[in-house]
Amino acid sequence: MKLAIHPTQGKSKDANVIQAMAKNWANIDVAWSEAWELITVDGYATTAELVSDHRISHQFASRQLLMVDVDNDLDKGSPLMSISELLEHPFYNAYGAGFYATHSFRPEQQRYRICFVLDQAETNYDRCRKIIRALLKIFPAGDQSCKDPVRLFYGNPGCEIKEYRLNTIPRDIVDALVQVIDEEDQAQMQSAPRTLAPMTSEQQRKILELLKQTFVGEYHVWRNIGWGLKAGGFSLEDFQYVTAGLMREKTPDKAAEVWNDGRQVAGGVTMGTVIHLLRERHGQDCLKISTQDHVKYLADDLLEKYGK
């Protein structure tokens, strides 16, 4: 299996440590048994296989080892699941590749990670995210914020509370997990209002900022974003601007081809499609304009009008 490890073997959640671990990741190709040793004996932090040493969404190459992070934190409002309950869970027994206690594990607050190994590495970022979302539905005690395919998971050096298994998730089950999320997303889109309140210029700018940092890596998602922006009154230049973040290899000319494709009318793609994607990726309140946003946009306007 291919994955990336970090040479610092960091386990601290200090902001400075996390920032330092944004880069210097190294891809490796090892058997699951070797990866297990690196995580639970040596304590290496791991993430997806990356295109470069930079752990950021658009550098995603593939992921075969997935994890569900169980904190059993009452303050998060999630259901609780002890290790003994995990060991009785039918999906874990059928497809789980093991679990290991995290560094902050306590008997009274059992914190651990459930590991899953795919039969085949997933190379599509959006599909990988859907697989993770489906696993979090099966294990609702998992941290629901941990959906990013390039998220890092700390190891636990010398971990004593753990279980290693040889189970994998076969391709047909993976496809079924993706289908569950596709159907859920489609149902939410169909139930969403077809009309949206007029947007302010600040809201439009917020949408473009969020899209620029939202890697999708899948043609039809990128295409629908373009069609949705067009239906919402944005410009081709706006779509070309956000394409640099949405897809790795799509040029401004390719964006123009999609923009001018007349099928968007028949497809019924609206601005609601874009809003739904942003809220799913960044949270329901992601489009609210904060005081900080307002000040930033005002400063940008002044610079554009009067120069630096």
MOSULGI-V23730 format. One record per residue. N is the residue number from 1. SS is DSSP state (@ for helix, = for strand, . for the rest). PHI is phi in degrees with one decimal (999 if undefined). OMEGA is omega in radians with two decimals (none if undefined). Layout:
# MOSULGI-V23730
n=N ss=SS phi=PHI omega=OMEGA
n=N ss=SS phi=PHI omega=OMEGA
This chain:
# MOSULGI-V23730
n=1 ss=. phi=999 omega=3.13
n=2 ss== phi=-102.2 omega=3.08
n=3 ss== phi=-156.0 omega=3.11
n=4 ss== phi=-116.5 omega=3.07
n=5 ss== phi=-122.3 omega=-3.14
n=6 ss== phi=-111.4 omega=-3.04
n=7 ss=. phi=-66.3 omega=-3.13
n=8 ss=. phi=-75.6 omega=-3.09
n=9 ss=. phi=52.0 omega=-3.04
n=10 ss=. phi=-67.1 omega=3.02
n=11 ss=. phi=-131.0 omega=-3.13
n=12 ss=. phi=-75.6 omega=3.07
n=13 ss=. phi=-99.8 omega=3.04
n=14 ss=. phi=-59.8 omega=-3.05
n=15 ss=@ phi=-58.3 omega=-3.13
n=16 ss=@ phi=-66.5 omega=3.10
n=17 ss=@ phi=-66.7 omega=3.14
n=18 ss=@ phi=-61.2 omega=3.12
n=19 ss=@ phi=-63.3 omega=3.14
n=20 ss=@ phi=-65.4 omega=-3.11
n=21 ss=. phi=-88.3 omega=3.06
n=22 ss=. phi=-70.0 omega=-3.11
n=23 ss=. phi=-126.0 omega=3.11
n=24 ss=. phi=69.5 omega=3.02
n=25 ss== phi=-84.2 omega=-3.11
n=26 ss== phi=-123.8 omega=3.09
n=27 ss== phi=-73.8 omega=3.03
n=28 ss== phi=-135.0 omega=3.11
n=29 ss== phi=-131.2 omega=-3.02
n=30 ss=. phi=-136.6 omega=3.01
n=31 ss=. phi=-73.1 omega=3.13
n=32 ss=@ phi=-58.1 omega=3.13
n=33 ss=@ phi=-61.5 omega=3.12
n=34 ss=@ phi=-71.8 omega=3.10
n=35 ss=@ phi=-61.6 omega=3.12
n=36 ss=@ phi=-59.4 omega=3.11
n=37 ss=@ phi=-64.5 omega=3.14
n=38 ss=@ phi=-61.4 omega=-3.08
n=39 ss=@ phi=-80.6 omega=-2.96
n=40 ss=@ phi=-100.8 omega=3.08
n=41 ss=@ phi=-110.7 omega=3.14
n=42 ss=@ phi=-81.2 omega=3.07
n=43 ss=. phi=83.8 omega=3.12
n=44 ss=. phi=-68.0 omega=2.93
n=45 ss=. phi=-77.8 omega=-3.10
n=46 ss== phi=-130.9 omega=3.02
n=47 ss== phi=-152.1 omega=3.12
n=48 ss=. phi=-67.5 omega=2.92
n=49 ss== phi=-64.0 omega=-3.05
n=50 ss== phi=-118.8 omega=3.09
n=51 ss=. phi=-73.5 omega=3.11
n=52 ss=. phi=-132.5 omega=3.11
n=53 ss=. phi=-86.2 omega=-3.06
n=54 ss=. phi=-97.5 omega=-3.12
n=55 ss=. phi=-85.8 omega=3.12
n=56 ss=. phi=-148.1 omega=-2.92
n=57 ss=@ phi=-53.8 omega=-3.05
n=58 ss=@ phi=-76.4 omega=3.03
n=59 ss=@ phi=-98.8 omega=3.10
n=60 ss== phi=-63.0 omega=3.06
n=61 ss== phi=-113.5 omega=3.11
n=62 ss== phi=-167.7 omega=3.03
n=63 ss== phi=-146.3 omega=3.08
n=64 ss== phi=-120.3 omega=3.09
n=65 ss== phi=-101.7 omega=3.13
n=66 ss== phi=-112.3 omega=3.14
n=67 ss== phi=-134.6 omega=2.99
n=68 ss== phi=-113.9 omega=-3.05
n=69 ss== phi=-93.8 omega=-3.12
n=70 ss== phi=-104.3 omega=-3.12
n=71 ss=. phi=-99.2 omega=-3.04
n=72 ss=. phi=49.6 omega=-3.10
n=73 ss=. phi=-102.3 omega=-3.11
n=74 ss=@ phi=-61.7 omega=-3.10
n=75 ss=@ phi=-67.0 omega=-3.14
n=76 ss=@ phi=-82.2 omega=3.09
n=77 ss=. phi=74.7 omega=3.13
n=78 ss=. phi=-84.6 omega=3.03
n=79 ss=. phi=-59.9 omega=3.12
n=80 ss=. phi=-98.6 omega=3.10
n=81 ss=. phi=-148.8 omega=3.12
n=82 ss=. phi=-75.7 omega=3.10
n=83 ss=@ phi=-63.2 omega=3.12
n=84 ss=@ phi=-62.3 omega=3.07
n=85 ss=@ phi=-69.9 omega=3.07
n=86 ss=@ phi=-59.9 omega=-3.09
n=87 ss=. phi=-65.9 omega=3.09
n=88 ss=. phi=-101.2 omega=-3.07
n=89 ss=. phi=-75.5 omega=-3.05
n=90 ss=@ phi=-63.5 omega=-3.13
n=91 ss=@ phi=-68.9 omega=3.10
n=92 ss=@ phi=-62.6 omega=-3.12
n=93 ss=@ phi=-66.2 omega=-3.14
n=94 ss=@ phi=-83.1 omega=-2.96
n=95 ss=@ phi=-129.2 omega=-3.10
n=96 ss=. phi=-69.6 omega=3.13
n=97 ss=. phi=-98.7 omega=3.10
n=98 ss== phi=129.8 omega=3.05
n=99 ss== phi=-147.8 omega=3.01
n=100 ss== phi=-144.7 omega=3.10
n=101 ss== phi=-69.6 omega=3.10
n=102 ss=. phi=-84.5 omega=-3.09
n=103 ss=. phi=-60.2 omega=-3.09
n=104 ss=. phi=-94.9 omega=-3.13
n=105 ss=. phi=-60.7 omega=3.01
n=106 ss== phi=-135.5 omega=3.14
n=107 ss=. phi=-56.1 omega=-3.13
n=108 ss=. phi=-83.3 omega=3.07
n=109 ss== phi=-140.1 omega=-3.01
n=110 ss=. phi=-80.3 omega=3.12
n=111 ss=. phi=-109.2 omega=-3.07
n=112 ss== phi=-157.2 omega=3.11
n=113 ss== phi=-120.7 omega=3.06
n=114 ss== phi=-92.8 omega=-3.09
n=115 ss== phi=-106.6 omega=3.06
n=116 ss== phi=-132.6 omega=3.10
n=117 ss== phi=-115.2 omega=3.10
n=118 ss== phi=-79.0 omega=3.05
n=119 ss== phi=-56.2 omega=3.13
n=120 ss== phi=-126.8 omega=3.10
n=121 ss== phi=-61.4 omega=3.10
n=122 ss== phi=-91.0 omega=-3.09
n=123 ss=. phi=-103.5 omega=3.14
n=124 ss=. phi=-101.1 omega=-3.06
n=125 ss=@ phi=-58.3 omega=-3.07
n=126 ss=@ phi=-67.0 omega=3.09
n=127 ss=@ phi=-62.4 omega=3.14
n=128 ss=@ phi=-60.7 omega=3.11
n=129 ss=@ phi=-62.2 omega=3.13
n=130 ss=@ phi=-66.6 omega=3.10
n=131 ss=@ phi=-62.1 omega=3.13
n=132 ss=@ phi=-63.8 omega=3.12
n=133 ss=@ phi=-59.6 omega=3.14
n=134 ss=@ phi=-66.6 omega=3.11
n=135 ss=@ phi=-62.7 omega=3.11
n=136 ss=@ phi=-70.2 omega=3.03
n=137 ss=@ phi=-74.5 omega=3.12
n=138 ss=@ phi=-70.7 omega=3.13
n=139 ss=. phi=-121.3 omega=-3.07
n=140 ss=. phi=-64.9 omega=3.06
n=141 ss=. phi=-74.4 omega=3.11
n=142 ss== phi=-69.0 omega=3.12
n=143 ss=. phi=-66.7 omega=-3.04
n=144 ss=. phi=-70.7 omega=3.10
n=145 ss=. phi=-84.3 omega=-3.06
n=146 ss=. phi=-90.9 omega=-3.09
n=147 ss=. phi=-112.6 omega=-3.04
n=148 ss=. phi=-72.5 omega=3.13
n=149 ss=. phi=-60.3 omega=3.10
n=150 ss=. phi=-105.5 omega=3.09
n=151 ss=. phi=-64.0 omega=3.06
n=152 ss=. phi=-91.2 omega=3.03
n=153 ss== phi=-126.8 omega=3.14
n=154 ss=. phi=-70.5 omega=3.00
n=155 ss=. phi=-84.8 omega=3.10
n=156 ss=. phi=-138.1 omega=-3.08
n=157 ss=. phi=-61.6 omega=3.13
n=158 ss=. phi=64.1 omega=-3.10
n=159 ss=. phi=-62.3 omega=-3.13
n=160 ss=. phi=-103.6 omega=-3.13
n=161 ss=. phi=-97.6 omega=-3.04
n=162 ss== phi=-164.5 omega=3.06
n=163 ss== phi=-145.9 omega=3.13
n=164 ss== phi=-103.9 omega=3.10
n=165 ss=. phi=-132.0 omega=-3.14
n=166 ss=. phi=-100.8 omega=3.14
n=167 ss=. phi=-64.8 omega=2.97
n=168 ss=. phi=-132.0 omega=3.05
n=169 ss== phi=-98.7 omega=-3.11
n=170 ss=. phi=-69.1 omega=-3.03
n=171 ss=@ phi=-60.0 omega=-3.11
n=172 ss=@ phi=-66.5 omega=3.09
n=173 ss=@ phi=-72.5 omega=3.08
n=174 ss=@ phi=-59.3 omega=3.13
n=175 ss=@ phi=-61.9 omega=3.12
n=176 ss=@ phi=-66.5 omega=3.10
n=177 ss=@ phi=-63.2 omega=3.12
n=178 ss=@ phi=-63.0 omega=-3.13
n=179 ss=@ phi=-63.3 omega=3.11
n=180 ss=@ phi=-58.4 omega=-3.12
n=181 ss=@ phi=-71.6 omega=3.10
n=182 ss=@ phi=-58.4 omega=-3.12
n=183 ss=@ phi=-67.2 omega=3.11
n=184 ss=@ phi=-64.9 omega=3.14
n=185 ss=@ phi=-63.7 omega=-3.14
n=186 ss=@ phi=-64.4 omega=3.13
n=187 ss=@ phi=-64.9 omega=3.13
n=188 ss=@ phi=-68.3 omega=3.12
n=189 ss=@ phi=-66.2 omega=-3.12
n=190 ss=@ phi=-70.8 omega=-3.13
n=191 ss=@ phi=-87.4 omega=-3.13
n=192 ss=. phi=-73.2 omega=3.09
n=193 ss=. phi=-58.3 omega=-3.12
n=194 ss=. phi=-80.0 omega=3.12
n=195 ss=. phi=-117.1 omega=3.13
n=196 ss=. phi=-119.9 omega=3.08
n=197 ss=. phi=-64.3 omega=3.12
n=198 ss=. phi=-54.6 omega=-3.11
n=199 ss=. phi=-92.8 omega=3.02
n=200 ss=. phi=-79.6 omega=3.11
n=201 ss=@ phi=-62.9 omega=3.12
n=202 ss=@ phi=-68.6 omega=3.09
n=203 ss=@ phi=-65.6 omega=3.09
n=204 ss=@ phi=-62.4 omega=3.14
n=205 ss=@ phi=-67.1 omega=3.10
n=206 ss=@ phi=-62.1 omega=3.12
n=207 ss=@ phi=-60.2 omega=-3.13
n=208 ss=@ phi=-65.5 omega=3.11
n=209 ss=@ phi=-62.2 omega=-3.14
n=210 ss=@ phi=-66.2 omega=3.12
n=211 ss=@ phi=-62.1 omega=-3.11
n=212 ss=@ phi=-60.8 omega=-3.11
n=213 ss=. phi=-104.9 omega=-3.11
n=214 ss=. phi=-113.6 omega=3.11
n=215 ss=. phi=-74.2 omega=3.12
n=216 ss=. phi=-111.2 omega=3.03
n=217 ss=. phi=66.3 omega=-3.13
n=218 ss=. phi=-134.7 omega=-2.97
n=219 ss=@ phi=-56.1 omega=-3.01
n=220 ss=@ phi=-67.2 omega=3.09
n=221 ss=@ phi=-70.1 omega=3.09
n=222 ss=@ phi=-59.1 omega=3.14
n=223 ss=@ phi=-59.9 omega=-3.12
n=224 ss=@ phi=-65.7 omega=3.06
n=225 ss=@ phi=-62.5 omega=3.10
n=226 ss=@ phi=-60.9 omega=3.14
n=227 ss=@ phi=-64.8 omega=3.12
n=228 ss=@ phi=-65.1 omega=3.09
n=229 ss=@ phi=-62.0 omega=3.14
n=230 ss=@ phi=-63.7 omega=3.12
n=231 ss=@ phi=-64.5 omega=-3.12
n=232 ss=. phi=-89.0 omega=3.06
n=233 ss=. phi=89.6 omega=3.07
n=234 ss=. phi=-79.0 omega=-3.09
n=235 ss=. phi=-102.6 omega=3.04
n=236 ss=@ phi=-57.6 omega=3.14
n=237 ss=@ phi=-60.1 omega=3.08
n=238 ss=@ phi=-63.0 omega=-3.14
n=239 ss=@ phi=-64.7 omega=3.11
n=240 ss=@ phi=-63.1 omega=3.13
n=241 ss=@ phi=-64.7 omega=-3.08
n=242 ss=@ phi=-77.2 omega=3.14
n=243 ss=@ phi=-58.3 omega=3.13
n=244 ss=@ phi=-59.1 omega=3.10
n=245 ss=@ phi=-98.2 omega=-3.07
n=246 ss=@ phi=-74.6 omega=-3.07
n=247 ss=. phi=-137.1 omega=-3.09
n=248 ss=. phi=-71.2 omega=-2.87
n=249 ss=. phi=-110.7 omega=-3.11
n=250 ss=. phi=-88.4 omega=-3.10
n=251 ss=. phi=-90.3 omega=3.04
n=252 ss=@ phi=-57.0 omega=3.11
n=253 ss=@ phi=-64.9 omega=3.10
n=254 ss=@ phi=-65.5 omega=3.09
n=255 ss=@ phi=-62.6 omega=3.13
n=256 ss=@ phi=-66.0 omega=3.11
n=257 ss=@ phi=-61.6 omega=3.12
n=258 ss=@ phi=-64.4 omega=-3.11
n=259 ss=@ phi=-58.7 omega=-3.06
n=260 ss=. phi=-90.9 omega=3.13
n=261 ss=. phi=-74.3 omega=-3.06
n=262 ss=. phi=-73.3 omega=-3.08
n=263 ss=@ phi=-67.7 omega=-3.10
n=264 ss=@ phi=-61.0 omega=-3.13
n=265 ss=@ phi=-66.9 omega=-3.14
n=266 ss=@ phi=-69.0 omega=-3.09
n=267 ss=@ phi=-73.7 omega=3.11
n=268 ss=. phi=70.1 omega=3.10
n=269 ss=. phi=-75.5 omega=-3.09
n=270 ss=. phi=-124.8 omega=3.08
n=271 ss=@ phi=-62.8 omega=3.09
n=272 ss=@ phi=-59.3 omega=3.08
n=273 ss=@ phi=-60.6 omega=-3.12
n=274 ss=@ phi=-68.0 omega=-3.13
n=275 ss=@ phi=-60.8 omega=3.13
n=276 ss=@ phi=-60.7 omega=-3.13
n=277 ss=@ phi=-62.6 omega=-3.12
n=278 ss=@ phi=-64.1 omega=-3.14
n=279 ss=@ phi=-69.2 omega=3.11
n=280 ss=@ phi=-68.4 omega=-3.10
n=281 ss=@ phi=-82.0 omega=-2.96
n=282 ss=@ phi=-117.4 omega=3.12
n=283 ss=. phi=103.3 omega=-3.05
n=284 ss=. phi=-63.3 omega=-3.09
n=285 ss=. phi=-98.8 omega=-3.00
n=286 ss=. phi=-64.4 omega=-3.08
n=287 ss=. phi=-94.4 omega=3.07
n=288 ss=. phi=-68.6 omega=-3.13
n=289 ss=. phi=-93.3 omega=3.13
n=290 ss=. phi=-83.3 omega=3.06
n=291 ss=@ phi=-59.7 omega=3.12
n=292 ss=@ phi=-62.6 omega=3.08
n=293 ss=@ phi=-59.9 omega=-3.09
n=294 ss=@ phi=-59.2 omega=-3.14
n=295 ss=@ phi=-64.8 omega=-3.14
n=296 ss=@ phi=-62.6 omega=-3.13
n=297 ss=@ phi=-64.4 omega=3.11
n=298 ss=@ phi=-63.7 omega=3.12
n=299 ss=@ phi=-62.9 omega=3.11
n=300 ss=@ phi=-61.1 omega=3.14
n=301 ss=@ phi=-63.0 omega=3.14
n=302 ss=@ phi=-66.2 omega=3.10
n=303 ss=@ phi=-64.1 omega=3.14
n=304 ss=@ phi=-66.5 omega=-3.07
n=305 ss=@ phi=-78.9 omega=-3.01
n=306 ss=@ phi=-112.8 omega=3.13
n=307 ss=. phi=82.8 omega=-3.10
n=308 ss=. phi=-78.2 omega=none
